[in-house]
Amino acid sequence: MRAVFPAGPVSPARCYHPPALPNIKQQEKRVRQASRQRLENLRWKSTAKTLMRRLKEADGKDVETAHRDLVSWLDKAASHGALHKNTAARRKAQAAKLLTGKK
C-alpha cells in the first residue's frame, strides 16, 4: 500500500517520524538529546535563511547592517556545528557578492 503525502510544502516538524522507542536507558537519553539538538540546528539554519532574505530585501544603510548580521550569524552557526564550515563560507561569499551588487 502506498502512503499518501500532503501536497505542498511540509513543515520540518511534520517530516520527523520518531523511531521505535529504545528499551535501554542510555539510548532513551540519546533520543532526547538528538531531538533537542535537531531543533537547535533547525533554529540556526532557519535564522541564517531569514538573514539572507533580509539582506536581499535591504537597501541603503540597511545593507551594511544586514550583511554584518548575516556574516556574524553564519560564523556562530559554523562554530556551533549547525552548519558545515564550507557551507558557511559559501553563503558568506554569496552575501558578499550581493553586497557589492547593491553598492
Phi and psi in degrees as a GROMACS rama.xvg file:
@    title "Ramachandran Plot"
@    xaxis  label "Phi"
@    yaxis  label "Psi"
@TYPE xy
-87.7097  142.083  ARG-2
-80.55  143.067  ALA-3
-102.32  121.869  VAL-4
-104.014  145.973  PHE-5
-67.2181  146.7  PRO-6
-77.6246  151.731  ALA-7
89.9024  -178.167  GLY-8
-67.0869  144.069  PRO-9
-117.018  134.682  VAL-10
-68.2755  149.701  SER-11
-58.8965  -31.0155  PRO-12
-65.4862  -31.2661  ALA-13
-82.6122  -16.4952  ARG-14
-76.683  -21.3854  CYS-15
-83.3391  126.264  TYR-16
-112.822  111.238  HIS-17
-64.7639  137.928  PRO-18
-72.8753  172.765  PRO-19
-59.5497  134.648  ALA-20
-68.1395  137.697  LEU-21
-76.0083  160.467  PRO-22
-96.7714  -16.7908  ASN-23
-89.3657  135.651  ILE-24
-58.027  -46.033  LYS-25
-64.4734  -36.6149  GLN-26
-70.7264  -32.774  GLN-27
-61.8064  -41.9043  GLU-28
-64.2428  -41.5049  LYS-29
-63.674  -35.3931  ARG-30
-64.822  -43.2372  VAL-31
-63.6476  -44.647  ARG-32
-63.6549  -43.7137  GLN-33
-63.3152  -37.1496  ALA-34
-64.2011  -46.12  SER-35
-63.2306  -42.7919  ARG-36
-66.3375  -37.6052  GLN-37
-62.7046  -44.0083  ARG-38
-66.5872  -38.2807  LEU-39
-66.0184  -42.7492  GLU-40
-63.8443  -37.3234  ASN-41
-62.8088  -38.9714  LEU-42
-62.544  -44.6673  ARG-43
-61.1464  -46.8056  TRP-44
-67.0348  -42.0545  LYS-45
-63.9103  -42.708  SER-46
-65.9504  -36.9105  THR-47
-62.3098  -41.1456  ALA-48
-65.1796  -40.5907  LYS-49
-63.4904  -43.5119  THR-50
-65.9034  -34.6049  LEU-51
-66.6796  -40.5564  MET-52
-64.2172  -40.1588  ARG-53
-63.8999  -36.4518  ARG-54
-64.95  -41.3431  LEU-55
-64.7478  -34.4175  LYS-56
-87.5578  -12.6847  GLU-57
-73.1563  156.511  ALA-58
-150.183  157.668  ASP-59
70.498  -136.079  GLY-60
-71.9116  -20.8501  LYS-61
-65.6773  -23.0861  ASP-62
-63.0422  -46.6051  VAL-63
-60.807  -45.618  GLU-64
-64.4949  -44.6298  THR-65
-62.5301  -40.6615  ALA-66
-64.7528  -44.9135  HIS-67
-61.3967  -43.5256  ARG-68
-62.6057  -43.6098  ASP-69
-63.8312  -47.0402  LEU-70
-63.4513  -41.2683  VAL-71
-62.3222  -45.1172  SER-72
-64.6072  -41.2718  TRP-73
-64.0274  -40.1039  LEU-74
-62.456  -42.4396  ASP-75
-66.043  -41.762  LYS-76
-63.0336  -39.1296  ALA-77
-68.323  -39.6136  ALA-78
-69.5561  -28.6062  SER-79
-80.8713  -14.5956  HIS-80
91.9258  5.72805  GLY-81
-74.6821  -31.3172  ALA-82
-123.677  145.415  LEU-83
-69.0459  148.087  HIS-84
-61.8915  -33.868  LYS-85
-71.3253  -33.7227  ASN-86
-65.2071  -44.2078  THR-87
-62.482  -41.4893  ALA-88
-64.4371  -41.2651  ALA-89
-63.9243  -43.3594  ARG-90
-68.6283  -33.6178  ARG-91
-66.567  -38.3139  LYS-92
-65.8363  -39.947  ALA-93
-63.106  -40.0964  GLN-94
-66.2367  -39.2353  ALA-95
-64.9879  -37.9964  ALA-96
-64.4781  -40.6322  LYS-97
-63.4359  -41.4297  LEU-98
-61.5215  -46.1742  LEU-99
-67.5552  -30.1817  THR-100
-72.3679  -27.3498  GLY-101
-88.388  -12.114  LYS-102
